[in-house]
């Protein structure tokens, strides 16, 4: 919690965050009906409602500069909030704004639908014609399985969706079965005649050039032309539907048009499992689906959904823009927004302008000819022609602009909630980079929430080992001007002031006078190349900043102990710190018998590897591979039977043969270990010893009363070999000892202590007991019972 806020405001914000955490811990489920797009996106509308309700006042204003599928827009309306949103990609804008457009009356809709069917059905019968093998009736097939390269219709590559009797590859199952009951057949000579006949039909299909991008399966030379993504049959079907839609007038036209856009992807070459979200055009085991059937089904589905949406909508303001996000923010007044909630296209898995090229020609729109969008799109692109969008630096610059503009439009103590999925190569550094941007622009990071993805297409993009399979939602608090950190460019001057004060106080925390502080400040300013601030005109500003970290007593200053910079040594090697804390994080998470996710591990670890300083970010990039190396060493993966989700579990320690039959402290439950230490103190002659653990223990697990009636504090760390204890736990228990006037402080561990931890104990006088020492001592009271 940000230390400059008054206590009442800290409590208010803490309660908001606790409520939000509690809400998001509930099980959430999504259905296809929750979306206006043709697929279930990765954003959960119910989760969005929870975020909006907790982070904005009723009837407040929510802002989303990257609206995408519109989930946050609809969620804001569900939560009875006003929203101003923006989407610059033409297809996404058309689809997400559709629920807000006027619908035709029921009478008009059904009349237009009937007329449309009359005009189109006969043409579709000719395209999808087949003959029932049992009764000889001419019907339309629902699906055709085939191979594209080499072309094969009679005997396509086998798969489980073919008919069970004789490998039937033409299907008309369910409501599309023949009147005689037949549901499937083998491709025959009549079907071949129909296919050949298609080559004689004239059609108008937009075979335009696409931007090459192998990551999106728009590969040169074959699949960088729109027409190459579709078979002749599907080109004809799409052309007919599109032509007939253009004959419709009134509100019904947009409804029929938007529905058409939502089924175009079903017409491209897709594999037999209908994974139509993937642009890849497989060579074999493909499926051609009846686009007329899909279109009529989608019309019915969307008609019901949009009518239901309008009936349930609250009477709030919804404003949708169609601009670059920078231009969008320019239209918003300073301090007028309560919550910025957005999901920017993070990383190269979100190249959605280029991905939408499979729909653009029917809008009609051409990204390859749009110089402004190609220049301004927020993206890391793999397209060879877009060199200006290849690097992470340009992308992170845009993200910083998003954060700075969000800060400007937010009111004081409003919130920014930003969805984010870090790159595999930059987990921790990306997390800390966002925190740095936030603090630089007056936004204090409060929490990071890991959110589930249920969309299979997104899971496929994240299928590589050790990638985030969940979104992370970062929540930032907009600070008042007198609460913000003082920055010069990317340099945190608050941190410089704190370092100078710490150096003036020395490791012993002695009081110091302003002259000694000024000497240290000059040295730090020189080191940061900021001597321009050595001028007397900044004297009052530096004193004001100094009082953030100190208490003034006459002419002397004493460090108050409240600072975001305390917990990470600025000079400590990033690898040393990672190796120290990664095993500890795994131990903490592994104490939960239900296991934990890789995201949980990285998010928890990031809190140990960040001190509010930009200087740590580059160092962390160098050690990123260690994150997976350490998790693989200490854990194994297993699927939870109840949830079906893959979880991580700590590997069990196998004691050596000479210790068989003994109770292993490494495998002991952490709370049982605390109770054992409490019993151990009783056996040593202490009057009383009891565990006091829990989230509010402030680093103390056992409270012991010695024979003199004095209190002693004990911290217990049941860690595996190699998970050595550093200085931080020792500092915490000593701080508790001093504040509560206890006689002694102890740290017990089943592992060992780092050199930094041992040195900290020497300075503070905290008593340390490592695993080997503990076993020897336990043997005095429990002979032969325990081993490591």
Number of C-alpha atoms within 10 A of each C-alpha: 13 17 13 16 15 9 10 9 13 15 13 10 19 14 13 15 18 12 15 19 16 11 15 18 12 9 7 12 11 16 9 11 15 17 21 24 22 21 18 20 22 20 23 22 23 19 21 22 22 19 26 30 20 18 26 20 16 13 16 20 23 29 28 27 27 24 26 27 25 27 22 29 30 25 22 32 22 20 24 22 25 22 26 21 26 26 25 21 22 18 25 19 21 20 20 22 20 19 19 16 13 13 20 17 11 12 9 14 19 13 12 19 17 11 12 17 15 11 13 16 13 10 17 21 15 16 23 25 18 26 18 22 15 13 12 11 13 14 18 23 27 25 19 23 29 26 20 18 10 10 12 14 19 17 15 21 15 15 13 9 15 22 17 9 8 10 19 21 23 25 25 22 15 11 9 16 18 23 12 11 14 17 22 27 23 20 22 14 10 12 18 13 11 16 17 11 13 15 12 8 11 9 15 12 18 15 15 15 17 22 23 22 21 16 16 21 15 25 18 13 8 11 21 20 19 21 18 16 23 20 14 17 22 22 21 22 21 23 17 19 21 18 13 15 19 12 9 17 10 11 15 21 18 20 22 26 20 20 25 23 21 20 20 20 21 22 22 26 27 26 21 23 12 14 16 21 16 18 22 20 19 14 15 21 21 21 25 25 24 22 23 24 15 16 21 15 13 18 20 12 14 22 19 12 17 19 14 11 16 14 9 11 15 16 10 17 15 18 14 21 18 16 17 19 23 14 13 19 21 11 10 16 11 15 15 17 26 24 29 28 29 25 20 20 22 19 19 19 18 19 21 18 21 22 19 17 21 19 20 22 18 19 13 10 14 17 20 16 12 10 9 10 16 17 11 14 20 26 27 24 27 19 19 13 13 15 11 14 22 17 14 14 11 15 22 20 13 18 19 19 16 21 23 18 18 28 26 21 23 27 19 18 18 23 28 29 26 20 21 23 24 18 17 17 15 19 22 24 25 22 23 24 21 19 22 25 23 22 25 24 22 25 30 26 23 16 18 19 20 21 20 16 17 17 14 15 17 18 16 11 13 17 11 11 8 14 18 24 22 23 20 23 21 20 23 26 26 29 24 14 10 12 16 17 19 22 15 10 8 12 17 19 21 20 21 21 26 24 19 23 27 22 19 25 19 12 9 10 15 14 18 20 17 15 10 14 23 19 13 20 24 18 15 19 18 14 11 12 10 14 14 9 17 15 8 9 9 12 13 10 12 19 14 12 19 22 16 18 23 20 15 16 10 7 9 13 22 20 22 13 13 13 19 17 17 15 16 18 14 15 8 10 13 22 15 10 16 21 17 19 21 25 23 21 21 26 21 16 20 21 18 13 10 11 19 19 18 19 20 17 19 20 19 18 20 20 16 16 22 26 22 24 20 19 16 22 21 15 14 23 16 14 19 19 14 14 19 14 10 15 21 14 11 19 18 14 16 13 12 13 8 6 8 9 10 15 17 24 23 22 14 14 14 12 17 9 7 8 15 11 12 13 15 18 24 22 19 16 15 20 17 13 20 24 18 16 23 23 16 17 20 17 15 13 11 17 15 16 23 17 21 14 17 11 7 8 14 14 23 25 24 22 20 24 20 18 11 8 12 13 20 20 24 29 25 25 26 25 24 23 15 15 24 22 26 21 17 16 19 25 19 14 25 27 17 18 21 12 9 12 12 17 14 19 26 22 24 23 27 28 22 24 24 15 13 13 20 18 14 19 22 12 12 15 14 20 16 21 18 17 23 15 14 19 20 15 15 19 13 11 12 13 11 15 14 17 23 22
